[in-house]
Amino acid sequence: MIRLVYVLLSLLLAGCLPRSVVAFSSVCTKGGNVGWKNYDYGTSVVSSPLQKDFEKAGGVIYKTSVLTGDETQVIKQDITNLRLCSETTSSVARNRVGAVLSSESDTVRIIKEGSLNRLVERVAGDNYELSTNIPVEVRAYEKVGAGMEWHIDDVLYDPPQIEVVFTLENNSDCRTMWKENGPQHQKQKSIETDENSAILLRAGGVDHCVSSLKHGKRIIIKCAFRKVGSTFLENEQVLQFGKAASKKTKKQRGRRR
């Protein structure tokens, strides 16, 4: 068996076998034999468990323990002295403050290259990257009444982008709720998001909201990942905090997040 595997590997590396024929996994059966599975080097024939859960729920998934300890510490230090401002009046959020992060910041670099990016790849596919059209933002729920109405995120890319809500800190009573669009019925979920957790949502998918804050504080980072080669459907950036990059004034699209 070992000799056969060696021969197949040698032929594959030498270019004598098509790369999409077969690859083998290191997963063993109860009898100790190597388990085999079909594999396309572009897209796996068998979707990952996370991807299956994401699709089954209608394009939403919640994961904990997302970043490493080092990544979390760098981000907390990076946003310590960040000046937060009020949100645009057209937003579906209430009493929330936040700020747009520089594309050169350590936080954006970690999101682009680190553990969160790898999670998105496992959920949506390995051909997704951080959007440069949609800014990375820090958002804080710290004023009484801060929350967000039920809404569906606007589709800004074709195909739709993956929106990410990463919870950096949370000792509040805010609850994040969403309606999973299962094949048989719609099921509502409600959670107090843990620190170092993330909710991934496909734009245009599930309805979601955040309940009004009564006490405590919740700090999140919001960003979006796009499929490589996708088309941006907006002619300028969409910002929740601050002005759009274009000189032209355009009505803010409050339903995105």
NORSULLIN-V649437 format. One record per pair of residues at least 12 apart in sequence whose C-alpha atoms are under 10 Angstrom apart, sorted by the first residue. I is the first residue (numbers start at 1). J is the second residue. D is the distance in whole Angstrom. If there is no record, write none. Layout:
# NORSULLIN-V649437
i->(I,I)
j->(J,J)
d->(D,D)
This chain:
# NORSULLIN-V649437
i->(1,1,2,5,5,8,8,9,9,19,19,19,19,20,20,20,20,20,20,20,21,21,21,21,22,22,22,22,22,22,23,23,23,23,23,23,24,24,24,24,25,25,25,42,42,43,43,43,44,47,47,47,47,48,48,48,48,49,49,50,50,50,50,50,50,50,50,51,51,51,51,51,51,52,52,53,54,54,54,54,54,54,55,55,55,55,55,55,55,56,56,56,56,57,57,57,57,57,57,57,57,57,57,58,58,58,58,58,58,58,58,58,58,59,59,59,59,59,59,59,59,59,59,59,59,59,60,60,60,60,60,60,60,60,60,60,60,60,60,60,60,60,61,61,61,61,61,61,61,61,62,62,62,62,62,62,62,62,62,62,63,63,63,63,63,63,63,63,63,64,64,64,64,64,64,64,64,64,65,65,65,65,65,65,66,66,66,66,66,66,66,66,66,66,66,66,67,67,67,67,67,67,67,67,67,67,67,67,68,68,68,68,69,71,71,71,71,71,71,71,72,72,72,72,72,74,74,74,75,75,75,75,75,75,75,75,75,76,76,76,77,77,78,78,78,78,78,79,79,79,79,79,79,82,82,82,82,82,83,83,83,83,84,84,84,84,84,84,84,84,84,85,85,85,85,85,85,85,85,86,86,86,86,86,86,87,87,87,87,87,87,87,88,88,88,88,88,88,88,88,88,89,89,89,90,90,90,90,90,90,91,91,91,91,91,91,91,91,91,91,92,92,92,92,92,92,92,92,92,92,92,93,93,93,93,93,93,93,93,93,93,93,93,93,93,94,94,94,94,94,94,94,94,94,94,94,95,95,95,95,95,95,95,95,95,95,95,96,96,96,96,96,96,96,96,96,96,97,97,97,97,97,97,97,97,97,97,98,98,98,98,98,98,98,98,98,98,98,99,99,99,99,99,99,99,99,99,99,99,100,100,100,100,100,100,100,100,100,100,100,101,101,101,101,101,102,102,102,103,103,103,107,107,107,108,108,108,108,108,108,109,111,111,111,111,111,111,112,112,112,112,112,113,113,116,116,116,116,116,117,117,117,119,119,120,120,120,120,120,120,120,121,121,123,123,124,124,124,124,124,124,124,125,126,126,127,127,127,127,127,128,128,128,128,128,128,128,128,128,129,129,129,129,129,129,129,129,130,130,130,130,130,130,130,130,130,131,131,131,131,131,131,131,131,131,131,131,132,132,132,132,132,133,133,133,133,133,133,133,133,133,133,133,133,134,134,134,134,134,134,134,134,134,134,134,134,134,135,135,135,135,135,135,135,135,136,136,136,136,136,136,137,137,137,137,137,137,137,137,138,138,138,138,138,138,138,138,138,138,139,139,139,139,139,139,139,139,139,139,140,140,140,140,140,140,140,140,141,141,141,141,141,141,141,141,141,141,141,141,142,142,142,142,142,142,142,142,143,143,143,143,143,143,143,144,144,144,144,144,144,145,145,145,145,145,145,146,146,146,146,146,146,146,146,146,147,147,147,147,147,147,147,147,147,148,148,148,148,148,148,148,148,149,149,149,149,149,149,149,149,150,150,150,150,150,150,150,150,150,150,150,151,151,151,151,151,151,151,151,151,151,151,152,152,152,152,152,152,152,152,152,152,152,152,152,153,153,153,153,153,153,153,153,153,153,153,153,153,154,154,154,154,154,154,154,154,154,155,155,155,155,155,155,155,155,155,156,156,156,156,156,156,156,156,156,156,156,156,156,157,157,157,157,157,157,157,157,157,157,158,158,158,158,158,158,158,159,159,159,159,159,159,159,159,159,159,160,160,160,160,160,160,160,160,160,160,160,161,161,161,161,161,161,161,161,161,161,162,162,162,162,162,162,162,162,162,162,162,163,163,163,163,163,163,163,163,163,163,163,163,164,164,164,164,164,164,164,164,164,164,164,164,164,165,165,165,165,165,165,165,165,165,165,165,165,166,166,166,166,166,166,166,166,166,166,166,166,166,167,167,167,167,167,167,167,167,167,167,167,167,168,168,168,168,168,168,168,168,168,168,169,169,169,169,169,169,169,169,169,169,170,170,170,170,170,170,170,170,170,170,171,171,171,171,171,171,171,171,171,172,172,172,172,172,172,172,172,172,172,173,173,173,173,173,173,173,173,173,173,173,174,174,174,174,174,174,174,174,174,174,174,174,174,175,175,175,175,175,175,175,175,175,175,176,176,176,176,176,176,176,176,176,176,176,177,177,177,177,177,177,177,177,177,177,178,178,178,178,178,178,178,178,179,179,179,179,179,180,180,180,180,181,181,181,186,188,188,189,190,190,190,190,191,192,192,192,193,193,194,195,195,195,196,197,198,198,198,199,200,200,200,201,202,202,203,203,203,204,208,209,222,223,235,236,236,236,237,237,238,238,238,238,238,238,239,239,239,239,240,240,240,240,240)
j->(33,34,34,24,34,22,23,23,24,39,40,41,42,38,39,40,41,42,43,44,38,39,40,41,36,37,38,39,40,41,36,37,38,39,40,41,36,37,38,39,37,38,39,126,127,125,126,127,125,122,123,124,125,122,123,124,125,122,123,62,63,119,120,121,122,123,124,120,121,122,123,124,125,123,124,123,123,124,180,200,201,202,123,124,180,181,182,183,202,180,181,182,183,179,180,181,182,183,186,187,201,205,206,179,180,181,182,183,186,201,202,205,206,123,124,162,180,181,182,200,201,202,203,204,205,206,123,162,163,164,178,179,180,181,199,200,201,202,203,205,206,207,123,164,180,198,199,200,201,202,164,165,166,191,193,197,198,199,200,201,119,166,193,194,196,197,198,199,200,166,167,193,194,195,196,197,198,199,115,194,195,196,197,198,114,115,116,117,118,119,166,167,195,196,197,198,110,111,114,115,116,117,119,166,168,196,197,198,114,115,116,196,196,106,107,110,111,114,115,116,107,110,168,195,196,106,107,110,105,106,107,108,109,110,111,168,221,107,168,169,106,107,101,105,106,107,108,99,101,105,106,107,138,98,99,100,101,138,97,98,99,100,96,97,98,99,100,138,139,140,241,97,98,99,100,139,140,241,242,98,99,139,240,241,242,99,139,239,240,241,242,254,239,240,241,242,243,251,252,253,254,240,252,254,240,251,252,253,254,255,148,149,240,241,252,253,254,255,256,257,147,148,149,150,151,209,253,254,255,256,257,141,146,147,148,149,150,151,209,210,212,240,254,255,257,141,143,144,145,146,147,148,149,210,212,213,140,141,142,143,144,145,146,147,148,212,213,139,140,141,142,143,144,145,146,147,148,138,139,140,141,142,143,146,219,240,241,137,138,139,140,141,219,220,221,240,241,242,135,136,137,138,139,140,221,239,240,241,242,135,136,137,138,139,221,222,239,240,241,242,135,136,137,138,221,135,136,137,132,135,136,136,138,221,130,135,136,137,221,223,130,129,130,136,221,223,225,129,130,131,223,225,129,130,130,164,166,197,198,129,130,225,198,200,162,163,164,200,224,225,226,225,227,162,200,161,162,200,202,225,226,227,227,227,228,225,226,227,228,229,161,162,224,225,226,227,228,229,230,161,162,224,225,226,227,228,229,161,162,163,223,224,225,226,227,228,157,161,162,163,223,224,225,226,227,228,232,223,224,225,226,237,156,157,224,225,226,232,234,235,236,237,238,239,156,161,163,222,223,224,225,226,232,236,237,238,239,222,223,224,237,238,239,240,241,164,221,222,223,224,239,165,220,221,222,223,239,240,241,165,166,167,168,219,220,221,222,223,241,165,167,168,218,219,220,221,222,240,241,168,169,170,217,218,219,220,221,170,172,174,210,212,213,215,216,217,218,219,220,172,213,214,215,216,217,218,219,212,213,214,215,216,217,218,212,213,214,215,216,217,174,211,212,213,214,215,174,210,211,212,213,214,215,217,218,174,175,176,209,210,211,212,213,214,176,208,209,210,211,212,213,257,207,208,209,210,211,212,255,257,177,178,179,206,207,208,209,210,211,255,257,178,204,205,206,207,208,209,254,255,256,257,178,201,202,203,204,205,206,207,208,209,255,256,257,201,202,203,204,205,206,207,208,253,254,255,256,257,202,203,204,205,253,254,255,256,257,202,203,204,205,232,233,234,255,256,203,204,224,226,230,231,232,233,234,235,237,238,256,203,225,226,227,229,230,231,232,233,234,226,227,229,230,231,232,233,202,203,226,227,228,229,230,231,232,233,202,203,204,205,225,226,227,230,231,232,233,201,202,203,204,224,225,226,227,230,232,200,201,202,203,204,205,223,224,225,226,227,199,200,201,202,203,222,223,224,225,226,256,257,198,199,200,201,202,203,220,221,222,223,224,225,257,193,197,198,199,200,201,220,221,222,223,224,257,193,194,195,196,197,198,199,200,219,220,221,222,223,193,194,195,196,197,198,199,218,219,220,221,222,193,194,195,196,197,198,218,219,220,221,193,194,195,196,197,217,218,219,220,221,192,193,194,195,196,216,217,218,219,220,192,193,194,195,215,216,217,218,219,192,193,212,213,214,215,216,217,218,219,191,192,193,211,212,213,214,215,216,217,218,190,191,192,193,210,211,212,213,214,215,216,217,218,189,190,191,192,193,209,210,211,212,213,189,190,191,192,193,199,208,209,210,211,212,189,190,191,192,193,207,208,209,210,211,190,191,201,206,207,208,209,210,205,206,207,208,209,205,206,207,208,205,206,207,206,207,208,208,208,209,210,211,210,210,211,218,218,220,218,218,219,220,220,220,220,221,222,222,223,224,225,224,224,225,224,256,257,256,257,257,257,257,250,248,249,250,250,252,250,251,252,253,254,256,252,253,254,256,252,253,254,256,257)
d->(9,9,10,9,10,10,9,9,10,9,8,7,10,8,7,5,6,8,10,10,7,7,7,9,8,7,5,6,8,9,7,7,6,6,8,9,5,6,8,8,7,9,9,9,10,8,8,10,9,9,9,10,9,7,7,9,9,9,8,10,10,9,10,10,7,5,9,9,9,7,4,6,8,8,10,9,7,8,10,8,9,9,9,9,10,9,9,10,10,8,8,6,7,9,5,6,5,8,9,9,10,10,9,9,6,5,6,8,9,9,8,7,7,10,9,9,8,8,10,8,6,5,8,9,6,7,10,9,9,10,9,9,7,9,7,5,4,7,10,8,7,10,8,10,9,8,6,5,7,10,10,9,10,10,9,7,6,4,7,9,9,10,9,9,9,6,5,6,8,10,9,9,7,8,6,4,6,9,10,9,8,5,6,8,10,7,6,10,10,8,9,10,9,6,6,7,9,9,8,5,7,10,9,10,10,6,8,9,9,7,10,9,9,9,8,7,9,8,8,10,9,9,8,10,8,7,7,9,9,7,5,9,10,8,10,9,10,9,8,9,9,9,10,8,7,7,10,10,9,9,9,8,8,9,7,9,9,9,10,8,7,10,10,6,5,5,9,8,8,8,9,5,5,6,10,9,10,7,8,7,9,10,9,7,9,9,9,9,6,5,8,10,8,6,6,8,9,10,8,10,8,9,9,8,9,8,6,7,5,9,9,9,7,10,8,7,4,7,9,8,9,6,6,8,8,9,9,6,6,9,8,10,7,6,4,6,9,10,9,9,10,10,8,9,8,9,9,10,7,5,5,6,8,10,8,10,9,7,8,6,8,6,4,7,9,9,9,7,6,5,7,7,10,9,5,7,9,8,6,5,7,8,9,9,10,10,8,7,5,4,6,9,9,9,9,8,6,10,10,9,6,5,7,9,10,10,8,6,8,6,6,4,7,9,10,10,8,8,6,8,7,6,6,7,10,8,8,9,8,8,8,9,10,9,9,9,7,9,10,9,10,10,8,9,10,9,10,7,6,9,10,9,9,9,10,9,9,10,8,7,8,8,9,9,8,10,9,8,10,8,10,10,10,10,9,10,8,9,9,10,10,9,8,9,9,10,9,6,6,9,9,9,10,6,5,4,6,9,10,10,10,9,5,6,6,7,10,10,9,10,8,6,4,6,9,9,10,8,9,10,8,6,5,6,9,9,10,10,9,9,9,9,9,10,9,10,10,8,9,10,8,6,8,10,9,10,10,10,7,7,9,10,10,9,6,6,8,8,7,8,8,8,7,9,10,10,7,6,5,8,9,10,8,6,5,7,9,8,8,10,10,10,9,7,6,5,6,9,10,10,10,10,8,6,5,6,7,10,9,10,9,10,7,6,4,6,9,9,8,8,10,9,7,10,8,6,5,6,8,8,7,9,8,7,5,6,8,9,7,8,8,9,8,10,7,5,5,7,9,9,10,9,5,5,6,9,9,9,8,5,5,8,10,10,10,8,9,9,8,5,5,4,6,10,9,9,5,5,7,7,10,9,10,8,5,7,8,9,9,10,9,8,10,10,6,5,4,8,9,9,10,9,10,10,8,5,6,7,9,6,8,8,10,10,10,7,6,6,6,5,7,9,6,7,7,8,8,5,5,7,8,8,9,10,9,6,4,5,10,6,6,9,8,9,6,4,8,9,5,5,9,9,8,10,10,8,8,9,10,9,10,8,6,5,6,10,10,9,9,9,10,7,9,10,6,5,5,5,8,9,9,9,5,5,7,7,10,9,8,7,10,9,6,7,9,10,7,6,7,9,9,7,8,8,9,9,10,9,6,6,9,6,6,5,7,9,9,7,6,5,6,10,10,9,6,5,6,8,8,6,5,6,6,8,6,4,7,9,9,8,7,6,5,6,9,10,10,8,6,5,6,8,10,10,8,5,5,7,8,7,6,5,7,9,9,9,9,8,7,6,4,7,9,9,5,5,6,8,7,7,5,6,5,6,9,7,6,4,6,9,10,8,5,6,8,9,8,6,5,7,9,8,5,8,9,8,6,5,7,10,8,7,7,6,9,8,6,4,6,8,9,9,9,9,8,5,6,6,9,8,9,10,7,8,6,4,5,6,10,10,7,10,8,8,6,7,6,7,8,9,10,8,6,8,6,5,6,5,8,8,9,9,8,10,6,5,5,7,8,6,5,8,9,8,6,5,6,7,10,7,6,4,7,10,5,4,7,9,10,8,5,5,6,8,7,9,10,7,6,4,7,9,10,6,6,7,10,9,6,8,9,8,7,9,10,9,9,9,10,10,9,10,10,10,10,10,9,10,10,9,9,9,10,10,9,9,10,10,10,9,10,9,10,10,9,8,9,9,9,9,9,10,10,9,10,9,10,10,9,9,7,7,9,9,7,8,9,10,8,8,8,9,9)
